[in-house]
């Protein structure tokens, strides 16, 4: 996902054609999204009893798509307040990057705490 975002940023700064920018970023981000979605599903049901897998999976998917909707809404709102002429603005990329870093740091911290508590037992 980070590679897709970085390729998109470099393509915007280097003024590449829009079709090439979107095709490259979509391919790289698509692979990243598949890896992230699978990992998110595993994290969502890891500490759940077998009987509750369906509920945990449903909540995980709901939170994933709710977060994507909120992130897209936030990006759209910000681009309305700060309009720009390029197809992909620096503001949109910055919001997306910050949003991803916050989520990634949250999950890394949570995983680190889980590992630390499991080692003490």
C-alpha positions as CSV (number, residue, x, y, z in Angstrom):
1,X,0.0,0.0,0.0
2,X,2.8,2.3,0.9
3,X,4.5,1.6,-2.5
4,X,1.3,2.4,-4.3
5,X,1.0,5.7,-2.5
6,X,4.6,6.6,-3.1
7,X,4.4,5.8,-6.8
8,X,1.3,8.0,-7.0
9,X,3.1,10.9,-5.3
10,X,6.2,10.6,-7.5
11,X,4.0,10.4,-10.6
12,X,2.1,13.5,-9.7
13,X,5.4,15.4,-9.0
14,X,7.0,14.2,-12.3
15,X,3.9,15.0,-14.3
16,X,3.3,11.6,-15.9
17,X,0.1,10.9,-17.9
18,X,-3.0,10.3,-15.7
19,X,-3.7,6.8,-17.3
20,X,-0.2,5.5,-16.4
21,X,-0.4,7.0,-12.9
22,X,-3.7,5.4,-12.1
23,X,-2.8,2.0,-13.7
24,X,0.4,1.8,-11.8
25,X,-1.0,2.9,-8.5
26,X,-4.0,0.7,-8.8
27,X,-2.0,-2.4,-9.5
28,X,0.4,-1.9,-6.6
29,X,-2.4,-0.7,-4.2
30,X,-4.6,-3.6,-5.3
31,X,-2.0,-6.1,-4.3
32,X,-1.4,-4.2,-1.0
33,X,-5.2,-4.1,-0.3
34,X,-5.5,-7.9,-0.8
35,X,-2.6,-8.4,1.7
36,X,-4.0,-5.9,4.2
37,X,-7.6,-7.2,4.0
38,X,-6.5,-10.8,4.6
39,X,-4.4,-9.7,7.6
40,X,-7.2,-7.6,9.0
41,X,-9.5,-10.6,8.8
42,X,-7.0,-12.8,10.6
43,X,-6.5,-10.2,13.3
44,X,-10.3,-9.8,13.7
45,X,-11.0,-13.4,14.5
46,X,-7.7,-14.4,16.1
47,X,-8.7,-14.2,19.8
48,X,-12.3,-15.2,19.4
49,X,-14.0,-18.4,20.3
50,X,-14.9,-20.8,17.4
51,X,-18.6,-20.3,18.0
52,X,-18.3,-16.5,17.5
53,X,-16.2,-16.5,14.3
54,X,-19.2,-15.4,12.1
55,X,-20.0,-12.4,14.4
56,X,-16.3,-11.4,14.6
57,X,-15.9,-11.6,10.9
58,X,-19.0,-9.5,10.3
59,X,-17.8,-6.8,12.7
60,X,-14.3,-6.9,11.1
61,X,-15.7,-6.4,7.6
62,X,-18.1,-3.7,8.8
63,X,-15.3,-1.7,10.5
64,X,-13.1,-2.1,7.5
65,X,-15.7,-0.6,5.1
66,X,-16.9,1.9,7.6
67,X,-13.4,3.2,8.0
68,X,-12.9,3.3,4.2
69,X,-16.2,5.3,3.9
70,X,-15.1,7.8,6.6
71,X,-11.7,8.2,5.0
72,X,-13.2,8.8,1.6
73,X,-15.7,11.3,3.0
74,X,-12.9,13.1,4.9
75,X,-10.8,13.3,1.7
76,X,-13.7,14.6,-0.3
77,X,-14.6,17.2,2.3
78,X,-11.0,18.5,2.4
79,X,-10.7,18.7,-1.3
80,X,-13.9,20.8,-1.3
81,X,-12.3,23.2,1.2
82,X,-8.9,23.2,-0.5
83,X,-9.6,22.7,-4.3
84,X,-6.7,21.9,-6.6
85,X,-6.4,21.5,-10.3
86,X,-4.4,18.3,-10.6
87,X,-6.3,15.0,-10.8
88,X,-4.7,13.8,-7.6
89,X,-3.9,16.6,-5.2
90,X,-1.1,16.7,-2.7
91,X,-3.7,17.3,0.1
92,X,-5.6,14.0,-0.8
93,X,-2.3,12.1,-0.8
94,X,-1.3,13.6,2.5
95,X,-4.6,12.8,4.2
96,X,-4.4,9.2,2.8
97,X,-0.9,8.8,4.0
98,X,-1.6,10.2,7.5
99,X,-4.7,8.1,7.8
100,X,-2.7,4.9,6.9
101,X,0.1,5.7,9.3
102,X,-2.3,6.3,12.2
103,X,-4.0,2.9,11.5
104,X,-0.8,1.1,11.0
105,X,0.8,2.4,14.2
106,X,-2.4,1.5,16.1
107,X,-2.3,-2.1,14.9
108,X,1.5,-2.4,15.5
109,X,1.1,-1.1,19.1
110,X,-1.8,-3.4,19.7
111,X,0.1,-6.4,18.4
112,X,3.2,-5.5,20.4
113,X,1.1,-5.3,23.6
114,X,-0.5,-8.7,22.8
115,X,2.9,-10.3,22.3
116,X,4.3,-8.7,25.5
117,X,1.4,-9.9,27.6
118,X,1.5,-13.4,26.2
119,X,5.2,-13.8,26.9
120,X,4.7,-13.0,30.6
121,X,2.2,-15.8,31.1
